Amino acid sequence: METLLNDFSPGLFVMQTVLLIVLILLMVKFAWKPILNSLSEREEGIQGALDAAEKAKLEMQNLQADNEKLLQEARSERETMLKEARDIKAKMISEAKEEAKDEADKMITQAQAAIEGEKKAAIAEMKATVATLSLEIAEKVLNHELSDKEKQLQLVDQMLGKAKLN
């Protein structure tokens, strides 16, 4: 430390102080404002970027909210359409069943009417056949029975005895 004090020169110290002050004044006059301006511009640029990022973030949130809203609307619309389709399907099935039932009832009624008509025709034909057969049998029996005069009288008496007079 003593060597520093021995080499100390007051003139050199004053000269260096003056140079330092001049350098500081020159820096203040010429460099300080541009440095402050560039720092200010940089600060404004960074702030603008932060603001833009915040604005973009808000826009993204708004877009996500809009997308979510659109998605909800699409889901709701899809559910509505599916419900309508199910209702239409159920209605069509119900109408088809009703129509098929009506058609089946109509066919059953027609079949019953046809069966009844066939039954009546068969009964009428059977009656006619039975009547014809009965007449033929009666004719043959009467021819056989009435060939003898005594049998004829006996048959007439028997019939008169069975007949009831009202």
Secondary structure, 3 states (H helix, E strand, C coil): CHHHHHCCCHHHHHHHHHHHHHHHHHHHHHHHHHHHHHHHHHHHHHHHHHHHHHHHHHHHHHHHHHHHHHHHHHHHHHHHHHHHHHHHHHHHHHHHHHHHHHHHHHHHHHHHHHHHHHHHHHHHHHHHHHHHHHHHHHHHHHHHHCCCHHHHHHHHHHHHHHCCCC
